[in-house]
Amino acid sequence: MENLSKENIEKNCPHCSRESFAFKYPLEETQNFFIICDAHPLVEGHILVVPKDHYSCIGEYPDEVFGEFKQVYKMVSAFIKENYDFVCSFEHGKIGQTVFHSHVHLLPCNCGVDEIIPEGAEKLIKIKVFEDLIKAFDKDGQYLFFSIKDDKWLVDCSIGAPRFFRDRFANALMVPERANWKEMHSNKEMMKSAEIENNALIQKWKKYSHKQLYEK
């Protein structure tokens, strides 16, 4: 991406242009991030945290953006927990991406680690904080990150593949037909369901945001 002009990057990246389908269901905007409904949700409550500037993954965030990301991630996690009981997250850190602009997925899913990584514990490294992810990226230039509830994991990149986590979470949620977002985009019935789910999510977000503002 470094050899492309800013105009070409924005033209070809669905997360650089606010006119793209990716921003059809906005939730909130912060200084450095957009919080949006996934236009092709695996399940109701599927949210993306997308930086305004074009970074490939969390590992490339500058310090100021990284600090804000942690606060946004905490806020979105709290919302999903309160409204959907369970929260998981994942990001393809410059491997397995089908959109090459950082977008962290947060979604409700009550699954086990072995459902996402059936290859076994030897393919996993447990991390405590996002700073550990940054260290992994600085060392290897890529990573596969996911979390279940409060536990965070890095996955051996040797088993990475396009849509790595999306495929696996789709299977865990028993919606394998939603794994490929490009195919889902062309399916009118699935997109109709996605619209209903995302509109419900938007209403929950509005109520939650109002409640948080009132409690302050």
Contacts in CASP RR format, 6 or more apart in sequence:
PFRMAT RR
TARGET T0000
AUTHOR 0000-0000-0000
METHOD contacts of the structure
MODEL  1
MENLSKENIEKNCPHCSRESFAFKYPLEETQNFFIICDAHPLVEGHILVV
PKDHYSCIGEYPDEVFGEFKQVYKMVSAFIKENYDFVCSFEHGKIGQTVF
HSHVHLLPCNCGVDEIIPEGAEKLIKIKVFEDLIKAFDKDGQYLFFSIKD
DKWLVDCSIGAPRFFRDRFANALMVPERANWKEMHSNKEMMKSAEIENNA
LIQKWKKYSHKQLYEK
1 9 0 8 1.000
1 54 0 8 1.000
1 56 0 8 1.000
1 100 0 8 1.000
4 12 0 8 1.000
9 16 0 8 1.000
9 54 0 8 1.000
10 16 0 8 1.000
10 17 0 8 1.000
10 54 0 8 1.000
11 17 0 8 1.000
13 54 0 8 1.000
13 99 0 8 1.000
13 100 0 8 1.000
13 101 0 8 1.000
14 20 0 8 1.000
14 21 0 8 1.000
14 22 0 8 1.000
14 99 0 8 1.000
14 101 0 8 1.000
15 22 0 8 1.000
15 50 0 8 1.000
15 54 0 8 1.000
15 99 0 8 1.000
15 101 0 8 1.000
15 102 0 8 1.000
15 103 0 8 1.000
16 54 0 8 1.000
16 101 0 8 1.000
18 34 0 8 1.000
21 39 0 8 1.000
21 185 0 8 1.000
22 36 0 8 1.000
22 39 0 8 1.000
22 48 0 8 1.000
22 50 0 8 1.000
22 99 0 8 1.000
23 34 0 8 1.000
23 36 0 8 1.000
24 37 0 8 1.000
24 39 0 8 1.000
24 198 0 8 1.000
25 36 0 8 1.000
25 37 0 8 1.000
25 39 0 8 1.000
25 198 0 8 1.000
25 199 0 8 1.000
25 201 0 8 1.000
25 202 0 8 1.000
26 34 0 8 1.000
26 35 0 8 1.000
26 36 0 8 1.000
26 37 0 8 1.000
27 35 0 8 1.000
27 36 0 8 1.000
27 37 0 8 1.000
27 47 0 8 1.000
27 201 0 8 1.000
27 202 0 8 1.000
27 205 0 8 1.000
28 34 0 8 1.000
28 35 0 8 1.000
28 205 0 8 1.000
28 209 0 8 1.000
29 35 0 8 1.000
30 68 0 8 1.000
30 72 0 8 1.000
31 68 0 8 1.000
32 51 0 8 1.000
32 52 0 8 1.000
32 53 0 8 1.000
32 64 0 8 1.000
32 65 0 8 1.000
32 68 0 8 1.000
32 69 0 8 1.000
33 49 0 8 1.000
33 50 0 8 1.000
33 51 0 8 1.000
33 52 0 8 1.000
33 68 0 8 1.000
33 69 0 8 1.000
33 72 0 8 1.000
34 48 0 8 1.000
34 49 0 8 1.000
34 50 0 8 1.000
34 51 0 8 1.000
34 52 0 8 1.000
35 47 0 8 1.000
35 48 0 8 1.000
35 49 0 8 1.000
35 50 0 8 1.000
35 72 0 8 1.000
35 76 0 8 1.000
36 47 0 8 1.000
36 48 0 8 1.000
36 50 0 8 1.000
37 45 0 8 1.000
37 46 0 8 1.000
37 47 0 8 1.000
37 48 0 8 1.000
37 198 0 8 1.000
37 201 0 8 1.000
37 202 0 8 1.000
38 46 0 8 1.000
38 47 0 8 1.000
38 48 0 8 1.000
38 105 0 8 1.000
38 107 0 8 1.000
38 198 0 8 1.000
39 181 0 8 1.000
39 185 0 8 1.000
39 194 0 8 1.000
39 198 0 8 1.000
40 178 0 8 1.000
40 181 0 8 1.000
40 184 0 8 1.000
40 185 0 8 1.000
40 191 0 8 1.000
40 194 0 8 1.000
41 107 0 8 1.000
41 178 0 8 1.000
41 194 0 8 1.000
41 197 0 8 1.000
41 198 0 8 1.000
41 201 0 8 1.000
42 107 0 8 1.000
42 109 0 8 1.000
42 166 0 8 1.000
42 169 0 8 1.000
42 170 0 8 1.000
42 173 0 8 1.000
42 175 0 8 1.000
42 178 0 8 1.000
42 179 0 8 1.000
43 107 0 8 1.000
43 108 0 8 1.000
43 109 0 8 1.000
43 173 0 8 1.000
43 175 0 8 1.000
43 197 0 8 1.000
44 84 0 8 1.000
44 108 0 8 1.000
44 197 0 8 1.000
44 198 0 8 1.000
44 200 0 8 1.000
44 201 0 8 1.000
45 80 0 8 1.000
45 83 0 8 1.000
45 84 0 8 1.000
45 107 0 8 1.000
45 108 0 8 1.000
45 197 0 8 1.000
45 201 0 8 1.000
45 204 0 8 1.000
46 105 0 8 1.000
46 106 0 8 1.000
46 107 0 8 1.000
46 108 0 8 1.000
46 197 0 8 1.000
46 201 0 8 1.000
47 76 0 8 1.000
47 79 0 8 1.000
47 80 0 8 1.000
47 105 0 8 1.000
47 106 0 8 1.000
47 107 0 8 1.000
47 201 0 8 1.000
48 103 0 8 1.000
48 104 0 8 1.000
48 105 0 8 1.000
48 106 0 8 1.000
49 69 0 8 1.000
49 72 0 8 1.000
49 73 0 8 1.000
49 76 0 8 1.000
49 103 0 8 1.000
49 104 0 8 1.000
49 106 0 8 1.000
50 101 0 8 1.000
50 102 0 8 1.000
50 103 0 8 1.000
50 104 0 8 1.000
51 61 0 8 1.000
51 65 0 8 1.000
51 69 0 8 1.000
51 101 0 8 1.000
51 102 0 8 1.000
53 65 0 8 1.000
54 101 0 8 1.000
55 61 0 8 1.000
55 65 0 8 1.000
55 101 0 8 1.000
55 102 0 8 1.000
56 93 0 8 1.000
56 94 0 8 1.000
56 97 0 8 1.000
56 100 0 8 1.000
56 101 0 8 1.000
56 102 0 8 1.000
57 91 0 8 1.000
57 92 0 8 1.000
57 93 0 8 1.000
57 94 0 8 1.000
57 97 0 8 1.000
57 102 0 8 1.000
57 137 0 8 1.000
57 143 0 8 1.000
58 66 0 8 1.000
58 69 0 8 1.000
58 91 0 8 1.000
58 93 0 8 1.000
58 102 0 8 1.000
58 104 0 8 1.000
58 130 0 8 1.000
58 133 0 8 1.000
58 134 0 8 1.000
58 137 0 8 1.000
58 145 0 8 1.000
59 66 0 8 1.000
59 93 0 8 1.000
59 133 0 8 1.000
59 134 0 8 1.000
59 137 0 8 1.000
59 138 0 8 1.000
59 143 0 8 1.000
60 102 0 8 1.000
60 137 0 8 1.000
61 67 0 8 1.000
61 69 0 8 1.000
61 102 0 8 1.000
66 130 0 8 1.000
66 134 0 8 1.000
69 104 0 8 1.000
69 130 0 8 1.000
70 130 0 8 1.000
73 89 0 8 1.000
73 104 0 8 1.000
73 106 0 8 1.000
73 130 0 8 1.000
76 106 0 8 1.000
77 87 0 8 1.000
77 89 0 8 1.000
77 106 0 8 1.000
79 204 0 8 1.000
79 205 0 8 1.000
79 208 0 8 1.000
80 86 0 8 1.000
80 87 0 8 1.000
80 106 0 8 1.000
80 107 0 8 1.000
80 108 0 8 1.000
81 87 0 8 1.000
82 208 0 8 1.000
83 204 0 8 1.000
83 208 0 8 1.000
84 108 0 8 1.000
85 108 0 8 1.000
85 110 0 8 1.000
86 108 0 8 1.000
86 109 0 8 1.000
86 110 0 8 1.000
86 149 0 8 1.000
87 106 0 8 1.000
87 107 0 8 1.000
87 108 0 8 1.000
87 109 0 8 1.000
87 149 0 8 1.000
88 106 0 8 1.000
88 107 0 8 1.000
88 108 0 8 1.000
88 109 0 8 1.000
88 111 0 8 1.000
88 146 0 8 1.000
88 147 0 8 1.000
88 148 0 8 1.000
88 149 0 8 1.000
88 169 0 8 1.000
89 104 0 8 1.000
89 105 0 8 1.000
89 106 0 8 1.000
89 107 0 8 1.000
89 145 0 8 1.000
89 146 0 8 1.000
89 147 0 8 1.000
90 104 0 8 1.000
90 105 0 8 1.000
90 144 0 8 1.000
90 145 0 8 1.000
90 146 0 8 1.000
90 147 0 8 1.000
90 165 0 8 1.000
90 166 0 8 1.000
90 169 0 8 1.000
91 102 0 8 1.000
91 103 0 8 1.000
91 104 0 8 1.000
91 105 0 8 1.000
91 145 0 8 1.000
91 146 0 8 1.000
91 165 0 8 1.000
92 144 0 8 1.000
92 164 0 8 1.000
92 165 0 8 1.000
93 102 0 8 1.000
93 137 0 8 1.000
93 142 0 8 1.000
93 143 0 8 1.000
93 144 0 8 1.000
93 145 0 8 1.000
94 137 0 8 1.000
94 141 0 8 1.000
94 142 0 8 1.000
94 143 0 8 1.000
95 142 0 8 1.000
95 143 0 8 1.000
95 144 0 8 1.000
95 157 0 8 1.000
95 160 0 8 1.000
95 164 0 8 1.000
96 144 0 8 1.000
96 160 0 8 1.000
96 161 0 8 1.000
96 162 0 8 1.000
96 163 0 8 1.000
96 164 0 8 1.000
97 162 0 8 1.000
98 162 0 8 1.000
98 163 0 8 1.000
98 181 0 8 1.000
98 182 0 8 1.000
105 165 0 8 1.000
105 166 0 8 1.000
105 169 0 8 1.000
107 169 0 8 1.000
109 148 0 8 1.000
109 169 0 8 1.000
109 172 0 8 1.000
109 173 0 8 1.000
111 148 0 8 1.000
111 169 0 8 1.000
111 172 0 8 1.000
111 173 0 8 1.000
112 148 0 8 1.000
112 172 0 8 1.000
113 124 0 8 1.000
113 148 0 8 1.000
113 151 0 8 1.000
113 153 0 8 1.000
114 120 0 8 1.000
115 168 0 8 1.000
115 171 0 8 1.000
115 172 0 8 1.000
116 146 0 8 1.000
116 148 0 8 1.000
116 165 0 8 1.000
116 168 0 8 1.000
116 169 0 8 1.000
116 172 0 8 1.000
117 123 0 8 1.000
117 124 0 8 1.000
117 153 0 8 1.000
117 155 0 8 1.000
117 168 0 8 1.000
119 156 0 8 1.000
119 159 0 8 1.000
122 156 0 8 1.000
123 155 0 8 1.000
123 156 0 8 1.000
123 159 0 8 1.000
124 153 0 8 1.000
124 154 0 8 1.000
124 155 0 8 1.000
124 156 0 8 1.000
125 136 0 8 1.000
125 153 0 8 1.000
125 154 0 8 1.000
125 155 0 8 1.000
125 156 0 8 1.000
126 151 0 8 1.000
126 152 0 8 1.000
126 153 0 8 1.000
127 133 0 8 1.000
127 136 0 8 1.000
127 152 0 8 1.000
127 153 0 8 1.000
127 154 0 8 1.000
128 152 0 8 1.000
129 152 0 8 1.000
130 152 0 8 1.000
132 152 0 8 1.000
132 154 0 8 1.000
133 143 0 8 1.000
133 145 0 8 1.000
133 152 0 8 1.000
133 154 0 8 1.000
136 143 0 8 1.000
136 154 0 8 1.000
137 143 0 8 1.000
140 157 0 8 1.000
142 157 0 8 1.000
143 154 0 8 1.000
143 155 0 8 1.000
143 157 0 8 1.000
144 154 0 8 1.000
144 155 0 8 1.000
144 156 0 8 1.000
144 157 0 8 1.000
144 160 0 8 1.000
144 164 0 8 1.000
144 165 0 8 1.000
145 152 0 8 1.000
145 153 0 8 1.000
145 154 0 8 1.000
145 155 0 8 1.000
146 152 0 8 1.000
146 153 0 8 1.000
146 155 0 8 1.000
146 165 0 8 1.000
147 153 0 8 1.000
155 164 0 8 1.000
161 167 0 8 1.000
163 179 0 8 1.000
163 180 0 8 1.000
163 181 0 8 1.000
166 179 0 8 1.000
166 181 0 8 1.000
167 176 0 8 1.000
167 179 0 8 1.000
170 176 0 8 1.000
170 177 0 8 1.000
170 178 0 8 1.000
170 179 0 8 1.000
171 179 0 8 1.000
177 184 0 8 1.000
177 190 0 8 1.000
178 184 0 8 1.000
178 190 0 8 1.000
184 190 0 8 1.000
184 191 0 8 1.000
184 194 0 8 1.000
185 191 0 8 1.000
END
